[in-house]
Amino acid sequence: MTIRLVDIVKEYPGTTALSGVSVDFRPGEVHAIVGENGAGKTTLVSILSGANRPTRGHIEIDGTARSFDGPRAALDAGIGYVSQEGTLVPFLSGAENIMLGAEPGRLGVIDRRRVLADAVSAAAHFFPDRDLDLQSPVEDLDYAERKVIEIVRALRAAATVLILDEPTASLPAADKEMLVRAIGELKARGLVIILISHFLKEVLALSDRVTVLRDGRKVETSDAGGLDEAHLVQRMLGATAQAFQERHRAPVPPGEARLAVRGLSGAGFRDVDFEVRPGEIVGLIGLSEAGQIAFAEALFGAGGRTTGTIAVDGRTVRIDDPREARRLGIGLVPDQRMAKALVAEYSIGENLAVVNLPSTGMGGLPIVAGARERTNGAAVFAQLRIKANGLEQAVGELSGGNKQKVSIGRWLYGVDARAAYRVLIFVEPTEGVDVGVKAEIHDIILKLADAGVAIVVVSSDLLEISHLCDRVSVFCDGTTTAALGRDRFHEDAFVAAMAGRATGRMG
Amino acid sequence: MTMAASESARPTRKPRSKGLFLRRYSTLIVLLAIFLAFAIGVDRFLSVRNLTNILQQISILTIVGVGLTFAFAAKEIDLSVGYACGLAGLLAPLLMVWGYPPALAVAVGLLAGLLVGVFNAIMVTVVGIPSLIATLASGSILFGVNFLVSGGKAIYGGIPESFTAIGATNLGGLPAISIVMLVVVAVAWFVMERSFLGRYIYAVGGNARAAELAGLSARRLKAISLVLCAVFAAGAGVLLAARLGSGQPNAGERYLLDGLATVFIGMTMIRPGIATVMGTLFGALFIGVINNGLNLIGLDTFIQDIFKGAIILAAVSVISRQTQLKLL
């Protein structure tokens, strides 16, 4: 059975996740899809799994166009899907989860004994050496066991296609081996196996062909045989080695640290040493969940309790909550702007004002002076070139780039940023924004640094990091494993350090 | 950073499209239509006397509704308002029956509301119980307390006229109780729309995580909104006692459902999906006009309740389809 995705376009309000991607999958092949975060991998396979509907384009199975109006339809077509986030029902047992939607029974009464028997035989078939607890509620099981149960469910359901979205992330080696064997079996039966993985070595070892996505477009599909990791990374990033070395700012002269952190531990990170000087831009990179975002939020007091020391301009401080951070002149533009920064239903003006509302104060009273509110809002609106109908438009109606501008603009509202902030932290500052706005945001960050604000940038976009930063600290498994100066800015060095292979001096 | 305003990027007022106008004011148009229908079809409806009557009838309800508006703005709910209203409406007359001066009696009534609010706020923001459950439970507690306080009987006798006058006199053609209500509405409007506190409460209600990351204390602001809600309910209870001239053990209860209704109807207008003080005022007018009109026609109260329920469903269905109405 051949499956083709034809000119798939997926648009969300404000962003385009996929812009015309076509891929054909052959029976009996393992087809890997690789790309950076946000390249569109998960969106693409979620369309094939029926979880998502394309804005345009269609799915072709053996030459006939099909559209799935939900996961049920895809399951009926024999498509099994292991998604990235857990999709098990927490209070059901492993067996009930494996058989969910395919329960044996009569007249609508589930035959519980056969549910267990069928699930046990499926598990024993695909993971013969694995001792699985299929009778306890899955919420009581550990991550790996839950993942294996999810995989068994998909393997059992898969008759034509098996989609695996990051199946091996934090799976023990023995489970990985059994999964590889199971993949081999399905492959021999002529199924299409689609594999999404960040582990390029694994991709190259397992797959027959590899499709590279970048920014919602297909870069290439090629036989895995002639590929190596360096080639894939280069294609994923779309950058040349030279782009990583381009110099945009003069080096920041050595001096006192603005923010100095020693041995800081907290939820999601441990034992981190870090510093940033006035005017310097320091990047934090790492694979997802490596601790860089948790650390950045902790610098703003938003990450719960920490141990270790933080010093601002040489003075040891405690930052237990964001209010303390604000008093110290530390600001944070978070990632996931709709979840962490903005209110969709409120106007641009209201969203902008919330961080520095006192700047609108009427004669020192905690009352908003309407005129001052409008002037402050209009100033940010113009400065950041926000494209909207006016300050009264609801933020939810804006494009991703303009939403991000509002999120950043909140910190520039009503203040002279140079005087107001000692440290500004940007987490994924250009997540889901288009190229033009990206350049504008980079400009804002560079200007703030030139004005003497110490800047911390967390980004999974390595080109962005190399464009902006003077230095980079690399996170791996919750701690910093390498520090790279500009002379070492190179995709290989970044990728190697993020993967945990020590290439730089510690710290 | 420079603040050079370029001509092209200067924000302009958003042109008000017809659709937006309809979305914001459809409920108001329905209210006007109902008003006109009563005015034409019901004899005594459009008399000055009846209109001031409506204003008087909605005064207590409006104050409860405005209190609830604070809670809703912070994305919390308070199901104890009816009983908090009842408690203050019992304590104030009780103290006067015991011979204490009205000023003290009023103060104790409001203080009771403050304590209820603080209790609710602690349950929600410190203990971490969802407000729906916490205030359902505290309402049940207050229901019992109200019976303990009153012994299940009305409290009357020896209540000074200076107190009951609030509920009975007119000043410049308006009932005194309505003037109190209008002042309360004006103050609440100012707090919600013009003060930092109101802006911050709305920020927390819109996105608590974002508010925290902007340096606000979501907990503290939610707590303040719950306390204000209970204090307003208690204030309404004191006015209720003044109007009834006595303390009635069950008198506050109906203000819970009607109070919630004023907020829901209010959320369909002005800023769809968001509780506003003006919206709540119109919500109370809506209910007041319907109650009054149906009353004049001579319908039984249970028929009125059926109508009211149907109208609330109709009003809220309009908005629920357009915005994903999230209460909590």
Interface residues (C-beta under 8 A of the other chain):
Chain A: F300 A302 D321 P322 R323 A325 R326 L332 P334 A339 K340 A341 L342 V343 E345 Y346 I348 E350 A353 V354 V355 L357 P358 G361 P366 I367 V368 G370 G377 A378 A379 F381 A382 Q383 R385 I386 A388 N389 G390 L391 E392 Q393 R410 L412 D416 A417 R418 I444 K447 L448 A451
Chain B: M1 T2 M3 A4 A5 S6 A9 R10 P11 T12 R13 K14 P15 R194 S195 F196 L197 R199 Y200 Y202 A203 G206 N207 R209 A210 A211 E212 L213 A214 G215 L216 S217 R271 G273 I274 T323
